[in-house]
Structure formats: C-alpha cells, structure tokens
C-alpha cells in the first residue's frame, strides 16, 4: 500500500482538524496514513482512525513515498530530521505566519490531496550542511542543518570572541553575539534576520553572517559550496553554543572549533508549483511591486483588454 507520513503541529488545534480532513480523503483514495506517536491521541480525537503509528525517530519515514507537514517552518524542519536519511520528500502546508518552506496554504488542501493521490508533485534536492565540533583534535559532536548552523554566545551579558577561517585561512576575528552559517534554503530564515543576502535555492553556496559584530569588517560572505567554514571560540574564558536549525544544540567549551561544510545528504522538498522563486519572495514577504512594466505585465494587461 502507498503510505504517507503525516506530521502535525502539536499546539495548533486547527492542525488536527485539517489533518483529519486530509487523511480521510487520502484513505478514500487508497493511500495509507502513518502518524507520529506523540500526535496519535489528538489526531484520533479529530477523527483519524486506525493509522499506522511510529515513534518520531530518523526511521519514521522509512517506506513512505512522501511526508506531508501541517504547520509552520519549525514543523517542516522537524519532519526533515525524520526524512533526510531515507530521502523521503517533505511537502509543507503552512498553518503558521510566513512559512517560507511550505509549498501550500491551508485553503489549498484539496490541491494537495489531488497532487499526492495523482503523484503530480515534483521534488527538489536542497543543499544541507554537516557540522563537526572539535576540542583540540578530538571530535566531540556531529550535527547537520537544512537552514543554518549558528555559533552563539552562551552568556547574555557578554560577547563571544570568534575567529573565522575559510578553507584553512583566517579571515577575521570578532567580538560578537555569534555567526550564522546558512544554506541557500536558509537564506530567508535567520540569515535574513541577521542582514545576510537572499540566495535563490538552486544556487550552490554557503553563507556566513556575523551577528552584532564589533568590527570594521563585519560583512556577510558567500563562499563556494566546496569550502570549509571554521569558527573558533577564542580565549580561555570564552564559551559558546552551537545551534542547528534552532533545534539541536551543543555546548562549545573555550577553544572549541566548529567546522561547517556541504552536507553529505540533501533534503528532498516536494513542490506543487513551478512559479519562479521571485514570485515566492513577493508573496511571502508581501513585497511592493506596483508599477512593474515587465513583458509578463504587458501580456496580462493585453489579455484583460482583449488586445492582440
């Protein structure tokens, strides 16, 4: 039987309602539903009966053709953790605010059902980063991220001193709140808030942005996807914390070194639309485009007036 993993935002009551309607239509079309154990009780109350129930581990998506996420970007990142190892595509339905990773909104649920049943969605492979933490020559932690890995100060009352290295060569040292190392997918997330550039998803690159750095040179950097970005915590008393996608943390002792490089595994994101990324930017950020006089605008105006 075809099986779809359903991942639902646990603290949004409307998410369970949408999930029940979605599951009912899929099961009527002969598609099985798999849900996560922590969400099973609330989904049962909403009307999802006899789904396959699994634990929320990296094996949760094994054997599924797709994971459908009802929630915001945080829920999509949670689903990516369970889907990356098995290359299960993730399709996000936004119930949050911006929901940049989501492909559809709640009112598009019928379109999502049709695309899943008919398999008319497409899949994009998104670059990730692998992260290693070293204490001297000893590796003390491994992690990965779809959006970004950030090295941040551990104490609110003081900055952290960091030295940044690109491909084995030092670039700069900052007293700062931290450094964001982002992927193109994550360029619209923390990277954007920290003043970094927005990068089209199909561009292969790594981004690095200092956070509130006290230095003359504190500009964002865009480097080769084959580069290694290293961040060292400087000073005997300097401590920091590593965050991956804002979900998984590791403490950084004084002298710790964080190495960020292109991930060995990508994350597969399912797409329903072929609209350009620029259109997504305009829609998600509500950007002002009044007065645009491009070729497409001329054609739309001609169609409305019946001109040849």
Rosetta blueprint (number, residue, H / E / L):
1 X L
2 X L
3 X E
4 X E
5 X E
6 X E
7 X E
8 X E
9 X L
10 X L
11 X L
12 X L
13 X H
14 X H
15 X H
16 X H
17 X H
18 X H
19 X H
20 X H
21 X H
22 X H
23 X H
24 X H
25 X H
26 X H
27 X H
28 X H
29 X L
30 X L
31 X L
32 X E
33 X E
34 X E
35 X E
36 X E
37 X H
38 X H
39 X H
40 X H
41 X H
42 X H
43 X H
44 X H
45 X H
46 X H
47 X L
48 X L
49 X L
50 X L
51 X L
52 X E
53 X E
54 X E
55 X L
56 X L
57 X L
58 X L
59 X L
60 X L
61 X L
62 X L
63 X L
64 X L
65 X L
66 X E
67 X E
68 X E
69 X E
70 X E
71 X E
72 X L
73 X H
74 X H
75 X H
76 X H
77 X H
78 X H
79 X H
80 X H
81 X H
82 X H
83 X H
84 X L
85 X L
86 X L
87 X L
88 X L
89 X L
90 X E
91 X E
92 X E
93 X E
94 X E
95 X L
96 X L
97 X L
98 X L
99 X L
100 X L
101 X L
102 X L
103 X L
104 X E
105 X E
106 X H
107 X H
108 X H
109 X H
110 X H
111 X H
112 X H
113 X H
114 X H
115 X H
116 X H
117 X H
118 X H
119 X L
120 X L
121 X L
122 X E
123 X E
124 X E
125 X E
126 X E
127 X L
128 X L
129 X E
130 X E
131 X E
132 X E
133 X E
134 X E
135 X E
136 X L
137 X L
138 X E
139 X E
140 X E
141 X E
142 X E
143 X E
144 X E
145 X E
146 X L
147 X L
148 X E
149 X E
150 X E
151 X E
152 X E
153 X E
154 X L
155 X L
156 X L
157 X L
158 X L
159 X L
160 X E
161 X E
162 X E
163 X E
164 X E
165 X E
166 X E
167 X L
168 X L
169 X E
170 X E
171 X E
172 X E
173 X E
174 X E
175 X E
176 X E
177 X L
178 X E
179 X E
180 X E
181 X E
182 X E
183 X E
184 X L
185 X H
186 X H
187 X H
188 X H
189 X L
190 X H
191 X H
192 X H
193 X H
194 X L
195 X L
196 X L
197 X L
198 X L
199 X L
200 X L
201 X L
202 X L
203 X L
204 X L
205 X L
206 X E
207 X E
208 X E
209 X E
210 X E
211 X E
212 X L
213 X L
214 X L
215 X L
216 X L
217 X L
218 X L
219 X L
220 X L
221 X E
222 X E
223 X E
224 X L
225 X L
226 X L
227 X L
228 X L
229 X E
230 X E
231 X E
232 X E
233 X E
234 X L
235 X L
236 X L
237 X L
238 X L
239 X L
240 X E
241 X E
242 X E
243 X E
244 X E
245 X L
246 X L
247 X L
248 X E
249 X E
250 X E
251 X E
252 X E
253 X L
254 X L
255 X L
256 X L
257 X E
258 X E
259 X E
260 X E
261 X E
262 X E
263 X L
264 X L
265 X L
266 X L
267 X E
268 X E
269 X E
270 X E
271 X E
272 X L
273 X L
274 X L
275 X L
276 X L
277 X H
278 X H
279 X H
280 X H
281 X H
282 X H
283 X H
284 X H
285 X H
286 X L
287 X L
288 X L
289 X L
290 X L
291 X L
292 X L
293 X L
294 X L
295 X H
296 X H
297 X H
298 X H
299 X H
300 X H
301 X H
302 X H
303 X H
304 X H
305 X H
306 X L
307 X L
308 X L
